Amino acid sequence: MKQTNELYIGLMSGTSLDGIDVALINLKTDQCQLISHYFHPLNQSIKERLILLSSPTNKNNSPLESNIKRNQSKRIELLAELDVIMANQFAEAANKLLQQSQLTAKDIIAVGSHGQTVRHRPNNHFPFSIQIGDANIIAEKTGITTVADFRRADLAAGGQGAPLAPAFHNAILRSNKEDRIVLNLGGIANVTFLPKNKKADVIGFDTGPANTLLDAYYIKNHNNREYDFDKNAEFAQQGINNQALLNLLINDPYFQMDFPKSTGREYFSLNWLEQKILQINKPINHEDIQATLLQLTVLSIAESIQKLNLENYSIFACGGGMHNHYLLTQLSQKINHPIQTTNDLNVDGDYLEAMTFAWLAKQRLQGLPGNIPSVTGASKRKVLGGVYLP
């Protein structure tokens, strides 16, 4: 296999915090081929610590959070420990994929690791974005050259550092026959506009929350649950949209911002939601809040697409939210347009983001840029990522 392919592994743990997507891809030619994939779940203890670290302070403190508040230095220790813990999880995930694929480290050119985002503040006076999962450990434990820290070169050039997937979408999904929108429904939703005119700029930005608020609110209200998400919006369908609350949510300044823009769960958090709910002077049923959050996802995406002023286009969804058929139906009705998935283009929508970072690893090793300034707002194209040797 190594003689006829150029094999790379991509690792992605996103804002949903459900686990690590691992993709093994062949980049021998311009057409990216997914060879194998693996999903590595995170245990509950790691999830809880990541949620604590990546979320702003909540008034409903857990015992762990209360303990950390009493001694702020423990938050720094938690960050440092999770950097190591997640690195070991990434390495274990990559090694399990190798075992599953009956390959060895020598068969792989490089691993591309996005890391786990715990803070994304591109609009601060001192902009920053923090991804944890020490690449030194990944390289050491896999025996494979590892590329990581993809965002900060773009930030240094005045960009948002995100989203980065549009560059990969442009490489493998752009068509000269039709305008296309790629809609990623992860914890945060983002759109990539790929114009058929090759001279036109690619546009990409985060529209706002996709699953992060839906998941967080569902988990909060379901102690005895089978899933950590509202499967096919079954809970949301039990409620009705609260228009007063939806109006408060959709009028948040983020939705009014022009692109380039990007965001994360540290902004669209339960604390953010609770502050909005407090402005409503009467109680709202949990089911109605869940239904309203789903409509927030639908409306914020729909308004973002409408701002692109497109006439004829195709839209392809990817990410975990593409399996939420109720959400896709609601969105399709809102924009009055059919929605397909990237699987219809023979690209697995569940592993598209992991594939992105395998591709970005190759870009880095070849000294090629990995960002698109029209997407991130950077002043120029940049080679992204640092290289860590085993």
C-alpha positions in Angstrom: 0.0 0.0 0.0 2.8 2.4 0.9 4.3 2.1 -2.6 1.1 3.1 -4.4 -0.3 5.6 -1.9 0.6 8.6 0.1 -1.1 7.9 3.4 -1.9 10.6 6.0 -3.9 10.4 9.2 -6.2 13.2 10.3 -7.4 13.7 13.9 -10.3 15.9 14.8 -12.0 16.5 18.2 -14.5 19.3 17.7 -16.8 21.5 19.8 -19.3 18.7 20.4 -16.8 17.0 22.7 -18.1 13.5 21.9 -14.9 11.9 20.8 -12.1 11.9 18.2 -12.7 11.3 14.5 -9.8 9.6 12.9 -9.4 9.4 9.1 -6.8 7.6 7.0 -6.6 9.1 3.6 -4.6 8.7 0.4 -3.3 11.9 -1.1 -1.3 10.4 -3.9 -3.4 12.3 -6.4 -5.4 15.5 -6.2 -8.5 13.4 -5.4 -8.5 12.7 -1.7 -9.5 9.1 -1.0 -10.7 8.0 2.4 -9.1 4.6 3.1 -10.3 3.9 6.6 -11.8 5.7 9.6 -12.4 5.2 13.3 -14.3 7.0 16.1 -12.6 7.1 19.4 -15.0 8.0 22.2 -13.9 10.0 25.2 -14.9 8.8 28.7 -17.2 10.8 30.9 -14.5 12.1 33.2 -12.5 13.6 30.3 -15.7 15.1 28.8 -16.6 16.8 32.0 -13.2 18.3 32.5 -13.1 19.5 28.9 -16.6 21.1 29.2 -15.4 22.8 32.4 -12.2 24.1 30.8 -13.8 25.3 27.6 -16.9 26.9 29.0 -17.2 30.2 30.9 -18.1 30.2 34.6 -21.6 29.0 35.2 -23.6 29.9 38.3 -24.5 26.2 38.8 -21.1 25.1 39.8 -20.0 21.5 39.9 -17.9 20.3 42.9 -14.9 20.3 40.6 -15.5 23.8 39.4 -16.2 25.1 42.9 -12.8 23.6 44.0 -11.0 25.2 41.1 -12.6 28.6 41.9 -11.2 28.5 45.4 -7.7 28.2 43.9 -7.4 29.7 40.4 -4.0 28.0 39.9 -5.8 24.7 39.7 -7.4 25.9 36.4 -3.9 26.2 35.0 -3.1 22.8 36.2 -6.3 21.4 34.7 -5.3 23.0 31.3 -1.8 21.4 31.5 -3.1 18.0 32.5 -5.7 17.9 29.8 -3.1 18.9 27.3 -1.3 15.6 28.2 -4.5 13.6 28.6 -5.8 14.6 25.2 -2.5 14.0 23.5 -2.5 10.4 24.8 -6.1 10.0 23.6 -5.1 11.3 20.1 -2.2 8.9 20.0 -4.3 6.0 21.1 -6.9 6.8 18.5 -4.3 7.0 15.7 -2.7 3.7 16.8 -6.1 1.9 16.9 -6.7 3.1 13.4 -3.4 1.7 12.3 -4.2 -1.6 14.0 -7.6 -1.7 12.4 -6.1 -1.0 9.0 -3.2 -3.5 9.5 -0.7 -0.8 8.9 2.4 0.4 10.8 3.8 3.8 11.5 6.2 3.4 8.6 3.3 3.3 6.2 2.1 6.8 7.2 3.8 10.0 6.1 2.3 12.2 8.8 -0.5 12.8 11.3 -2.4 16.1 11.2 -4.0 16.9 14.6 -6.3 19.8 15.0 -6.3 19.4 18.8 -9.1 20.2 21.2 -10.2 23.8 21.3 -10.7 25.1 24.8 -10.7 28.9 24.0 -11.2 30.8 20.7 -11.0 34.6 21.1 -10.1 36.0 17.6 -11.7 39.4 18.3 -9.9 40.1 21.6 -7.5 43.0 21.8 -4.8 40.3 21.9 -6.4 37.6 19.7 -5.8 34.0 20.5 -7.0 30.5 20.0 -6.0 27.6 22.2 -6.0 23.9 21.1 -4.7 21.3 23.5 -3.2 17.8 22.8 0.6 18.0 22.9 1.9 17.0 19.5 5.2 15.9 21.0 3.4 13.1 22.8 1.4 12.1 19.7 4.6 11.9 17.6 6.4 9.9 20.3 3.6 7.4 20.9 2.7 6.8 17.3 6.2 7.0 15.9 4.8 9.2 13.1 5.7 12.8 12.2 2.9 15.0 13.5 1.7 18.4 12.3 -0.4 20.5 14.7 -1.0 24.1 15.9 -2.7 25.0 12.6 -4.5 28.2 13.7 -1.9 30.6 15.1 -0.1 31.4 11.9 -3.3 32.7 10.4 -4.0 34.6 13.6 -0.5 36.1 13.4 -1.4 37.4 9.9 -4.5 39.1 11.3 -7.0 36.3 10.5 -9.6 34.6 12.7 -7.6 31.3 12.7 -10.9 29.6 11.6 -12.6 28.1 9.9 -9.9 26.2 8.1 -12.0 23.5 6.5 -13.1 25.7 3.5 -9.6 25.4 2.1 -10.0 21.6 1.9 -13.6 22.0 0.6 -12.2 24.2 -2.1 -9.6 21.5 -3.0 -11.9 18.6 -3.3 -15.5 19.8 -3.6 -15.5 22.8 -5.9 -17.2 22.4 -9.2 -17.1 24.5 -12.4 -20.7 23.5 -13.2 -22.5 24.8 -10.2 -22.3 27.1 -7.2 -22.0 25.0 -4.0 -22.5 25.5 -0.3 -20.9 23.1 2.2 -22.7 23.2 5.5 -20.9 21.7 8.5 -23.2 20.9 11.4 -20.9 20.2 14.3 -21.0 21.9 17.7 -20.8 25.1 15.7 -22.3 25.5 12.3 -20.2 26.9 9.4 -20.8 27.4 5.7 -18.4 27.4 2.8 -19.5 29.0 -0.5 -17.7 27.5 -3.4 -18.5 29.5 -6.6 -18.3 27.8 -9.9 -16.4 30.8 -11.2 -12.8 29.8 -10.5 -11.8 33.5 -10.3 -14.3 34.3 -7.5 -13.4 34.2 -3.9 -14.3 31.3 -1.6 -16.4 32.5 1.4 -16.6 30.7 4.7 -17.6 31.6 8.2 -19.3 30.3 11.4 -23.0 31.0 11.4 -23.4 30.3 15.1 -24.4 27.2 17.2 -25.4 24.0 15.5 -25.4 21.2 18.1 -23.5 22.7 21.1 -26.5 24.4 22.8 -28.9 21.7 21.8 -26.6 19.0 23.3 -25.8 21.0 26.4 -29.4 21.8 27.2 -30.5 18.2 26.5 -27.9 16.8 28.8 -28.7 19.2 31.5 -32.3 18.1 31.5 -31.8 14.3 31.1 -29.9 12.6 33.8 -30.9 9.1 32.7 -30.2 9.3 29.0 -29.1 6.9 26.3 -27.4 9.5 24.2 -25.6 12.8 24.9 -27.7 14.5 22.3 -31.3 14.9 21.3 -31.6 12.1 18.8 -33.4 13.3 15.7 -34.7 16.2 17.8 -37.2 14.0 19.6 -37.2 16.2 22.7 -37.4 19.4 20.7 -40.4 18.0 18.8 -42.2 17.7 22.1 -42.1 21.5 22.5 -43.1 24.6 20.5 -40.9 27.5 19.5 -41.0 30.4 22.0 -40.9 33.4 19.7 -40.0 35.9 22.4 -37.0 33.9 23.4 -36.0 33.2 19.8 -36.0 37.0 19.1 -33.7 37.6 22.0 -31.3 34.9 20.9 -31.2 35.8 17.2 -30.6 39.5 18.0 -27.3 38.7 19.7 -24.5 40.9 18.2 -22.7 37.8 16.8 -25.4 37.1 14.2 -25.3 40.7 13.0 -21.6 40.7 12.4 -20.2 40.5 8.8 -17.8 37.8 7.9 -15.0 36.9 8.3 -16.2 35.6 11.7 -15.8 32.5 13.9 -16.9 31.5 17.3 -17.1 28.6 19.8 -18.8 27.0 22.8 -17.1 29.5 25.1 -19.4 32.1 23.6 -22.6 30.1 22.8 -22.7 28.5 26.3 -25.4 27.5 28.7 -24.5 30.7 30.6 -25.2 32.7 27.5 -28.6 30.9 27.1 -29.5 31.3 30.8 -28.9 35.1 30.6 -31.3 35.4 27.7 -33.9 33.2 29.4 -33.8 35.5 32.5 -35.0 38.4 30.3 -38.2 36.5 29.7 -40.6 37.3 32.6 -42.4 34.0 32.7 -41.3 30.4 32.9 -40.7 28.4 29.8 -41.0 24.6 29.5 -37.8 22.7 28.9 -39.2 21.2 25.8 -40.1 24.7 24.4 -36.5 25.9 25.1 -35.1 22.9 23.2 -37.5 23.6 20.3 -36.5 27.2 20.3 -32.8 26.3 20.3 -33.4 24.2 17.2 -35.1 27.1 15.5 -32.1 29.3 16.4 -29.8 26.9 14.6 -32.2 26.8 11.6 -32.8 30.6 11.5 -29.1 31.6 12.0 -28.0 29.3 9.2 -30.9 30.3 6.9 -30.2 34.0 7.3 -26.5 33.4 6.7 -27.2 31.6 3.4 -29.7 34.3 2.4 -27.0 37.0 2.9 -25.0 35.3 0.1 -27.7 36.4 -2.4 -27.4 33.2 -4.5 -29.9 32.2 -7.1 -28.9 28.7 -8.3 -26.8 26.6 -6.0 -26.6 23.2 -4.4 -26.1 22.7 -0.6 -24.4 19.7 1.0 -24.4 19.1 4.7 -21.8 17.3 6.7 -20.9 16.7 10.4 -23.0 15.0 13.1 -26.0 17.3 12.5 -26.5 15.9 9.0 -28.1 12.9 10.8 -30.7 15.1 12.4 -33.3 14.7 9.7 -35.8 16.9 11.5 -33.3 19.8 11.7 -32.5 19.4 8.0 -36.2 19.3 7.1 -36.8 22.5 9.1 -33.8 24.2 7.4 -34.8 23.0 3.9 -38.3 24.5 4.4 -36.8 27.7 5.8 -34.6 28.3 2.8 -37.0 26.7 0.4 -34.2 24.6 -1.0 -33.3 20.9 -1.0 -30.4 19.8 1.2 -28.1 16.9 0.2 -25.1 15.6 2.1 -21.4 15.4 1.1 -22.0 11.6 1.0 -23.9 12.3 -2.3 -20.5 13.6 -3.6 -18.8 10.4 -2.4 -17.2 12.3 0.5 -18.0 10.9 4.0 -19.6 13.8 5.9 -18.8 12.2 9.2 -15.1 12.3 8.6 -14.7 15.4 6.4 -13.2 17.5 9.1 -10.7 14.8 10.1 -9.7 14.5 6.5 -9.2 18.2 6.4 -6.3 18.0 8.9 -4.7 15.1 7.1 -4.7 17.3 4.0 -3.4 20.3 6.0 -0.5 18.1 7.2 0.5 17.4 3.6 0.2 21.1 2.8 2.6 21.9 5.7 5.2 19.3 4.7 5.1 20.5 1.1 5.4 24.2 2.2 2.0 25.0 0.7 -0.6 27.4 2.2 -3.5 26.1 4.2 -5.6 29.1 4.8 -7.8 31.2 2.5 -7.7 35.0 3.4 -11.2 35.7 2.0 -12.4 33.2 4.6 -10.3 33.9 7.7 -9.5 37.6 7.1 -5.8 37.0 7.2 -3.6 39.5 5.3 -2.0 36.8 3.2 -1.9 33.0 2.5 0.1 31.2 5.1 1.7 27.8 5.6 0.0 26.5 8.7 1.1 24.2 11.5 4.2 23.1 13.3 6.1 19.8 12.6 6.9 17.5 15.5 9.2 14.5 14.8 9.0 11.1 16.7 
